[in-house]
Amino acid sequence: TLYGGTGSKCKLYERKEIIGNLCKPLCHKQNIQFSQCLNYKKGKHVISVQCKDHCVPGKTVPAVLKMARLNGEPLDKHLAEAGKELLIKTKPNVDPNTVSVFEYFISSESLSLLTSDYLNEEYGYFAREDQDLLSVIWGEDYPEKFRGPNTNLVFARSYWALLRQNEFRISRVFGEWEVFPNIYDFCGPLYMAEHSPPFKSLDTLFPFLHTEFPPWANRAKLAIQILELVQRMDTMEHPLHLCDTKSPHFGFTPSGQVRFIDSDTVFADEALSRIMSSQVCGSDAECIFYDCEGVCNKQTGKCLEMRSNNNLQVVCSKVFRGTTFAAYGGLLSTPPKSVAAKLTALVTECATDTKADLSGVVSRKPSQDTLLKLQRYLLESLKQEAAAEGS
């Protein structure tokens, strides 16, 4: 489905109608060896591959090829529609049906302004004064695709097709925070990302983990990494909300770092506020978007723009006390006796405690202090286990 037919990427690349640094190694150099189809989401194509001497120079590393499904639309038609959309936005007096994709029509300034407006709409994101948005999304080599201030639609529509995919977009825009898998490269709307298998595969990732529930030390170290990730997401310049949080939505990079791998349900304040406030309600229970909970204004019958829980609460509820390892009650079940009572109590408090403000709005938002206590108890348990092993 990704490569066959007249609209395949390699045929488009050979006709110079598609662009990206992944096209050549994918189509001609055979640096990419296909391993397995992983179409785990209806809205996306996902293929596991081995990337030789391209993703990491001199090494072969696992990676995943991804692209949003086109709902049966051929890729060439999909790209043509992206080109028309750009022309309508930037050249309203030009008939988009008469323009050749090889003509120079889009300026870097126009493409940057469109990107800025789009990121602001999605994330409330404003570029810093020293930040070049085209470089953030595409990479530092984008000027090579321009003649002076302008570029042709081959580049512009490939760029736009990538930008419109939430997982790619959010990984690039917030890449410096290291919370999502790294994007290695792309060819048109197809992109290659860091391989980060989900937590449900813990026992196959490391030889010292067996199919039984992992030992406490391994689980505690994972929990500490998850807490660090949550802390980074909360302290970003544009904080992000994890609205579908479960153990399989966290994954490992090849170097053992934790990443959130289901970014299709990650939203910034502005986008989540729009989703919440668009819902009709009669009670707070109707103001829920996956794991993001809201508050009902019973006078207007609409949900308020605010979220009434936070990322830490959902992690405590769905991961640390979650159902993925149902027989054990979550990642932090059965802790060592030395910390069992206080750690279990704190996780329960984190997941379930509610507070009401002066107006009566009830929320479940464990504080930064709760997060730091969880980290401290986990580190304490690891030190005690290490001491016990050494004695």
C-alpha positions as CSV (number, residue, x, y, z in Angstrom):
1,T,0.0,0.0,0.0
2,L,2.9,2.4,0.6
3,Y,4.9,1.7,-2.5
4,G,2.8,0.0,-5.2
5,G,0.7,1.5,-8.0
6,T,1.2,4.5,-10.2
7,G,1.2,6.8,-7.3
8,S,4.1,5.1,-5.5
9,K,6.7,7.4,-3.9
10,C,9.6,6.0,-5.8
11,K,7.9,6.6,-9.2
12,L,7.0,10.1,-8.1
13,Y,10.6,10.6,-6.9
14,E,11.9,9.4,-10.3
15,R,9.6,12.0,-12.0
16,K,11.0,14.6,-9.6
17,E,7.5,15.2,-8.2
18,I,8.3,14.4,-4.6
19,I,11.2,15.5,-2.4
20,G,13.0,14.6,0.8
21,N,16.4,13.2,1.9
22,L,14.9,9.8,2.5
23,C,13.8,9.3,-1.1
24,K,17.2,8.3,-2.5
25,P,18.2,5.8,0.2
26,L,14.7,4.4,0.1
27,C,14.4,4.0,-3.6
28,H,17.9,3.5,-5.0
29,K,20.5,2.8,-2.3
30,Q,18.6,0.0,-0.6
31,N,19.7,1.3,2.8
32,I,16.2,0.5,4.2
33,Q,15.4,-3.1,4.8
34,F,11.7,-3.9,5.6
35,S,11.0,-6.0,8.6
36,Q,7.3,-6.0,9.5
37,C,4.0,-4.2,8.9
38,L,2.8,-2.6,12.1
39,N,-0.5,-1.0,11.1
40,Y,-1.5,-0.7,14.7
41,K,-3.6,2.4,14.0
42,K,-6.4,2.8,11.4
43,G,-5.3,6.4,10.6
44,K,-1.7,5.5,9.8
45,H,0.6,3.2,7.9
46,V,3.4,1.9,10.1
47,I,6.3,-0.3,8.9
48,S,9.2,-1.6,10.9
49,V,12.5,-1.4,9.1
50,Q,16.3,-1.7,9.5
51,C,18.0,1.5,8.6
52,K,21.6,1.0,7.4
53,D,24.1,3.8,7.4
54,H,21.5,6.5,7.0
55,C,19.7,7.1,10.2
56,V,22.9,6.8,12.2
57,P,26.1,7.0,10.0
58,G,28.1,3.7,10.0
59,K,25.4,1.8,11.9
60,T,22.3,-0.3,11.2
61,V,19.5,0.7,13.6
62,P,15.8,-0.2,13.9
63,A,13.4,2.4,12.7
64,V,9.7,2.8,11.7
65,L,8.3,4.3,8.5
66,K,5.1,6.2,9.0
67,M,2.5,8.1,7.0
68,A,-1.1,9.1,7.5
69,R,-3.6,7.0,5.5
70,L,-4.9,8.8,2.5
71,N,-8.4,7.2,2.6
72,G,-7.9,5.5,-0.7
73,E,-6.7,8.7,-2.5
74,P,-3.6,8.2,-4.7
75,L,-0.5,9.9,-3.4
76,D,-0.1,12.1,-6.5
77,K,-3.7,13.4,-6.1
78,H,-3.1,13.9,-2.4
79,L,0.0,16.0,-3.1
80,A,-1.8,17.9,-5.9
81,E,-4.5,18.9,-3.4
82,A,-1.8,20.0,-0.9
83,G,-0.3,22.2,-3.7
84,K,-3.7,23.7,-4.5
85,E,-4.4,24.5,-0.9
86,L,-1.1,26.3,-0.7
87,L,-1.7,28.3,-3.8
88,I,-5.2,29.3,-2.7
89,K,-3.7,30.6,0.6
90,T,-0.8,32.4,-1.0
91,K,-1.9,33.2,-4.6
92,P,-5.7,33.7,-4.4
93,N,-5.8,35.2,-7.9
94,V,-4.0,32.3,-9.6
95,D,-6.0,29.3,-10.9
96,P,-4.3,26.4,-9.1
97,N,-5.3,24.0,-11.9
98,T,-3.1,25.8,-14.4
99,V,0.1,25.9,-12.4
100,S,2.9,23.4,-13.0
101,V,4.5,21.9,-9.9
102,F,7.9,22.8,-11.3
103,E,7.1,26.6,-11.5
104,Y,8.4,28.8,-8.7
105,F,5.4,30.2,-6.9
106,I,5.8,30.0,-3.0
107,S,8.1,32.3,-1.2
108,S,9.9,31.3,2.0
109,E,8.2,34.2,3.7
110,S,4.7,33.0,2.7
111,L,5.5,29.4,3.7
112,S,6.9,30.5,7.1
113,L,3.8,32.7,7.8
114,L,1.5,29.8,7.0
115,T,3.5,27.5,9.3
116,S,3.5,30.1,12.0
117,D,-0.3,30.5,11.8
118,Y,-0.8,26.7,11.8
119,L,1.4,26.1,14.8
120,N,-0.2,29.0,16.7
121,E,-3.7,27.5,15.9
122,E,-2.7,24.0,17.0
123,Y,-0.4,24.7,20.0
124,G,-0.5,28.4,20.7
125,Y,3.1,28.2,19.5
126,F,5.0,31.3,18.6
127,A,8.5,31.0,17.1
128,R,11.3,32.7,19.1
129,E,13.0,35.6,17.4
130,D,16.1,33.5,16.6
131,Q,14.0,30.5,15.4
132,D,13.6,29.6,11.7
133,L,10.3,27.6,11.4
134,L,11.2,26.1,8.0
135,S,14.4,24.8,9.5
136,V,12.5,23.4,12.6
137,I,10.0,21.5,10.4
138,W,12.2,20.5,7.4
139,G,15.8,20.9,8.5
140,E,18.7,23.2,7.9
141,D,19.0,22.2,4.2
142,Y,15.7,23.7,3.2
143,P,17.4,26.7,1.4
144,E,18.7,24.3,-1.2
145,K,15.2,23.8,-2.4
146,F,14.7,27.6,-3.1
147,R,15.8,29.8,-5.9
148,G,16.3,33.1,-4.2
149,P,13.2,33.7,-2.0
150,N,11.0,31.3,-3.9
151,T,10.5,27.5,-4.2
152,N,8.4,25.3,-6.5
153,L,5.4,23.3,-5.5
154,V,7.4,20.1,-5.4
155,F,9.1,21.2,-2.2
156,A,6.2,23.2,-0.8
157,R,3.6,20.5,-1.1
158,S,5.9,17.8,0.3
159,Y,6.6,20.2,3.2
160,W,2.9,20.9,3.7
161,A,1.9,17.2,3.6
162,L,4.4,16.5,6.4
163,L,3.4,19.5,8.5
164,R,-0.3,18.4,8.4
165,Q,0.5,15.1,10.2
166,N,0.3,15.6,14.0
167,E,2.8,13.0,15.0
168,F,5.5,14.4,12.7
169,R,4.7,18.0,13.5
170,I,4.7,17.6,17.3
171,S,7.9,15.6,17.2
172,R,9.7,18.3,15.2
173,V,8.3,21.3,17.0
174,F,9.0,19.9,20.5
175,G,12.1,17.8,19.5
176,E,14.5,19.6,21.9
177,W,12.5,18.4,24.9
178,E,13.2,14.7,24.1
179,V,9.7,13.5,24.9
180,F,8.7,12.0,21.5
181,P,10.7,9.7,19.2
182,N,13.2,11.4,17.0
183,I,12.4,11.9,13.3
184,Y,15.3,10.7,11.2
185,D,14.2,11.7,7.7
186,F,11.4,11.8,5.2
187,C,10.3,11.5,1.6
188,G,7.2,13.5,0.8
189,P,4.6,12.7,3.4
190,L,6.4,9.5,4.4
191,Y,8.7,9.9,7.4
192,M,11.1,7.7,9.3
193,A,11.1,7.8,13.1
194,E,13.2,6.3,15.9
195,H,12.1,2.8,16.8
196,S,10.5,3.0,20.3
197,P,8.7,-0.3,21.1
198,P,5.9,0.0,23.7
199,F,6.2,-1.1,27.3
200,K,4.1,-4.2,26.7
201,S,7.3,-5.5,25.1
202,L,9.5,-5.0,28.1
203,D,10.3,-8.7,28.5
204,T,11.7,-8.8,24.9
205,L,13.7,-5.6,25.0
206,F,16.3,-6.6,27.6
207,P,17.7,-10.1,28.0
208,F,17.6,-9.9,31.8
209,L,13.8,-9.4,31.7
210,H,11.7,-12.6,31.3
211,T,8.1,-13.0,30.3
212,E,7.1,-12.8,34.0
213,F,6.4,-9.4,35.5
214,P,9.7,-7.4,35.5
215,P,11.7,-7.1,38.7
216,W,11.1,-4.1,40.9
217,A,14.4,-2.3,40.1
218,N,13.6,-2.3,36.4
219,R,10.0,-1.0,37.0
220,A,11.2,1.7,39.5
221,K,13.8,3.0,37.0
222,L,11.0,3.1,34.3
223,A,8.7,5.0,36.6
224,I,11.4,7.5,37.4
225,Q,11.9,8.1,33.6
226,I,8.2,8.5,33.1
227,L,8.0,11.1,35.9
228,E,10.9,13.0,34.3
229,L,9.1,13.0,31.0
230,V,5.9,14.2,32.6
231,Q,7.8,17.0,34.4
232,R,9.4,18.1,31.0
233,M,6.0,18.2,29.3
234,D,4.5,20.3,32.2
235,T,7.4,22.8,32.2
236,M,7.6,23.4,28.5
237,E,7.1,26.9,27.1
238,H,3.9,25.4,25.6
239,P,2.8,22.6,28.0
240,L,1.2,19.5,26.5
241,H,-1.6,17.3,27.6
242,L,-1.5,13.5,27.3
243,C,-5.1,12.7,26.6
244,D,-4.7,8.9,26.1
245,T,-2.3,7.6,28.6
246,K,-1.5,3.9,29.2
247,S,1.6,1.8,29.5
248,P,1.8,0.8,25.8
249,H,1.8,4.5,24.8
250,F,5.3,4.8,26.4
251,G,8.2,3.2,24.6
252,F,12.0,2.7,24.7
253,T,14.5,4.2,22.3
254,P,17.4,1.9,21.3
255,S,19.5,3.7,24.0
256,G,16.9,2.9,26.7
257,Q,15.3,6.3,27.0
258,V,11.6,6.6,27.5
259,R,9.4,8.4,24.9
260,F,5.7,9.0,24.5
261,I,4.9,7.2,21.3
262,D,1.1,7.9,20.7
263,S,1.3,11.7,20.1
264,D,-1.9,11.7,18.0
265,T,-3.8,12.3,21.3
266,V,-1.3,14.9,22.7
267,F,-2.7,18.5,22.7
268,A,-1.5,21.9,23.7
269,D,-3.7,24.1,25.9
270,E,-5.3,26.0,23.0
271,A,-6.3,22.9,21.0
272,L,-7.6,21.1,24.1
273,S,-9.6,24.2,25.2
274,R,-11.3,24.2,21.8
275,I,-12.1,20.5,22.1
276,M,-13.5,20.8,25.6
277,S,-15.6,23.9,25.0
278,S,-17.2,22.4,21.9
279,Q,-18.9,19.7,24.0
280,V,-22.5,19.9,25.2
281,C,-23.0,18.7,28.8
282,G,-25.3,18.2,31.7
283,S,-22.7,17.1,34.2
284,D,-18.9,17.0,34.6
285,A,-18.9,13.3,33.5
286,E,-19.9,14.4,30.0
287,C,-16.8,16.7,29.8
288,I,-14.3,14.0,29.1
289,F,-12.0,13.6,26.1
290,Y,-10.2,10.3,26.5
291,D,-8.3,10.8,29.8
292,C,-8.5,14.6,29.8
293,E,-11.3,15.5,32.2
294,G,-13.3,18.7,32.2
295,V,-15.9,20.8,34.0
296,C,-19.5,21.4,32.9
297,N,-21.1,24.8,33.2
298,K,-24.6,23.8,33.9
299,Q,-26.0,27.3,33.3
300,T,-24.8,27.3,29.6
301,G,-24.9,23.5,29.1
302,K,-21.3,23.6,27.7
303,C,-18.0,22.4,29.0
304,L,-15.6,24.9,30.3
305,E,-12.3,25.3,28.4
306,M,-10.2,24.1,31.4
307,R,-8.9,20.6,32.1
308,S,-9.7,19.4,35.7
309,N,-7.0,16.7,36.0
310,N,-3.4,16.6,34.8
311,N,-0.8,14.3,33.2
312,L,0.6,13.2,36.6
313,Q,-2.8,12.1,37.8
314,V,-3.5,10.0,34.7
315,V,0.0,8.4,34.9
316,C,-0.6,7.5,38.5
317,S,-4.1,6.2,37.7
318,K,-3.5,4.4,34.4
319,V,0.2,3.4,34.5
320,F,1.4,3.1,38.1
321,R,-2.0,1.6,39.2
322,G,-3.1,0.7,35.6
323,T,-4.6,-2.3,34.0
324,T,-1.9,-3.2,31.5
325,F,-0.4,-5.6,34.1
326,A,-3.8,-6.3,35.5
327,A,-2.7,-9.3,37.7
328,Y,-0.3,-7.0,39.5
329,G,-2.2,-3.7,39.5
330,G,0.2,-1.5,37.6
331,L,3.9,-0.7,37.1
332,L,4.4,0.2,40.8
333,S,2.6,-2.7,42.3
334,T,4.3,-5.0,44.9
335,P,7.0,-2.6,45.9
336,P,9.7,-3.6,48.5
337,K,8.5,-3.7,52.0
338,S,10.8,-0.9,53.1
339,V,8.7,1.7,51.0
340,A,5.5,-0.3,50.3
341,A,3.2,1.5,52.7
342,K,4.2,5.1,51.9
343,L,4.7,4.6,48.2
344,T,1.4,2.8,47.7
345,A,-0.4,5.5,49.7
346,L,1.2,8.3,47.7
347,V,0.3,6.6,44.3
348,T,-3.3,6.2,45.5
349,E,-3.4,9.8,46.6
350,C,-1.9,11.0,43.3
351,A,-4.5,9.0,41.3
352,T,-7.6,9.7,43.4
353,D,-7.4,12.9,45.6
354,T,-9.8,15.7,44.7
355,K,-9.8,19.4,45.6
356,A,-12.4,22.1,45.2
357,D,-11.7,25.7,44.6
358,L,-13.7,28.7,46.0
359,S,-16.2,28.4,43.2
360,G,-16.8,24.8,43.8
361,V,-15.0,23.4,40.8
362,V,-13.5,20.0,41.6
363,S,-10.2,19.0,40.2
364,R,-7.7,16.1,40.4
365,K,-4.3,17.7,39.9
366,P,-1.5,16.3,42.0
367,S,1.2,18.8,42.6
368,Q,4.9,19.1,41.7
369,D,5.6,18.1,45.3
370,T,3.8,14.8,44.8
371,L,5.9,14.1,41.8
372,L,9.1,14.9,43.7
373,K,8.0,12.6,46.6
374,L,7.4,9.8,44.1
375,Q,10.8,10.2,42.6
376,R,12.4,10.3,46.1
377,Y,10.6,7.1,47.3
378,L,11.6,5.3,44.1
379,L,15.2,6.3,44.4
380,E,15.2,5.3,48.1
381,S,13.8,1.8,47.2
382,L,16.6,1.4,44.6
383,K,19.3,2.4,47.0
384,Q,17.9,-0.1,49.6
385,E,17.8,-2.9,47.1
386,A,21.3,-2.2,46.0
387,A,22.5,-2.2,49.6
388,A,20.7,-5.4,50.3
389,E,22.3,-7.1,47.3
390,G,25.8,-5.9,48.3
391,S,25.5,-7.1,51.9
